[in-house]
Amino acid sequence: MKMNRLTLGTSVLLAALLAAGCGGGNDDEAGEQFTPFGITPDDVGLTGPPGACGVGGNIQILVSGGSAPYRIVNTVPDYVAVDKASVAHRGETFTVNFLGGCLDPGHIVVIDAVGREVTLTLTNQEGEATTP
């Protein structure tokens, strides 16, 4: 079977474009340029009982977009515990727990592999006494 040069050239060009579009590596390495880097939620607050700030929370924070892996920087370790120092892949979570001190505000910074940053804002306040 004979192919004319135009058909053969078009086929080769199409194959080259398809192969180039595949890139290499996975989406985590590519940085998903069209998916914004973010965390959900990006603002967390806790209110304690009357006269005290809250403790606990066990709040899951989801990392999305950006380029994996992600480094987690806790700027308020005396007030908040984070269960890990990094997240390996997009779509994974880390957990935040309040340690009992009042906080208005505090921050946890998540940094992706290419240096982009998103910030989790944290607040922890005393509860108010209710009047009968």
N, C-alpha and C positions, 0 to 999 in steps of 0.2 A: 504494500500500500504506500502510495506516495503522498507526502504532505507538501504543500507549497511553502515557500519560505516565510510568507506573511503569517500563516497559521502556526508554523513551528516557532517563529519569533514571538508571537503573541502568547503561546503556551509557555514558553520559557520565561518570559517576563512575568506572567501571572504567577507561576510557581515561585519565582524569586521574591515577588511581593508578599505572597502568603507566608513564605519561610521567614522573611524579615519581620513580619507582623507578630510572629510568635515570640520574638525577643529572646528570652532565656531567663532562667531563674523563675521564681514564683512571684505571686502578687505581693507577698510581704516584702521581697527584695525590691520590687519595682516601685513601691511607694504609692500605688494607686493615686495617680495624679488627679483623678476626677472624683475621688471620695475624700471629703474633708477629714482631716485629722481631728479627733475629738474624744471626749469621754462622756459617759452618761451614767448618772447625773453629773453635772458640773458644779453643783452647789448643794451642800448637805448641812442641815442644821439639826440640833438636838436641844431639847428643853428638859431640864431635870425636875426633880420634885421641889416643892417650896423650900427656898433657902439654900439650894444646892444645884450644882450643874450636873448634867447627865453623864451617865456611864454606859459604855457598850455601844450598841447600834448594829454591829455586824452588817455593815452596808457594803454591798457589792458595787464596784465601779467597772463599767465596761469600756474597753479601749477599742476604738474603731478608726479606720482610715490610716493615713500616714505610712511610715516604713518601719517594720519590725526589725529588731527587738526594741522594746521601750524601757527606758530607765525611769524609776519612780524615786523622787526626791521628797522626803518628808521634812518640811521646814519647821515643824512643831512636834518633835518626838516626845516632849514631856507631856503633851496634851492628847496626842493621837497615835495609835499604833497602826502600822500597815503590815499586812501578812507576808509581803515579798518585796524585794528590791528591784525586780524587773518583771516584765511580761514578755514572753517569747513571741507570741503571734497575735495578729489582729483578731478581734472577737473574743479574746480571753479577758478575765476579770482579775481584780485584786480587791481585798477587803479592808475596810477602815473601821476601827473601833475607837470610841472616845474613852479617855482614861480618867475623866472626872473633873479636870480643871476647866474653868470658864475660858472661852475663846471667842474673840470678836474682832476681826476674823483671823483665821489661820489658813495656810495653803499647802497643798501637795502639788508638785509640778511633775508632769509626765513629759519625757523628752524622747522623741523618736530617733531612729538610727541616723537621720540626716540633720538632727539638731533642732527640729521644730518643737515648740513647747505648747502645752495646754495646761491650764491651772484648775485644780479643784479647790473651791472656796469652802471653808468649814466654819461653822459657828456653833457654840455651845453656851447656853445661858441658863440662869437660875429660873426655876419655876416660881410662879406667884401663888401666894396663899389665897384660897377662895374664902369669901366671907359668907357666913350662913344666912 
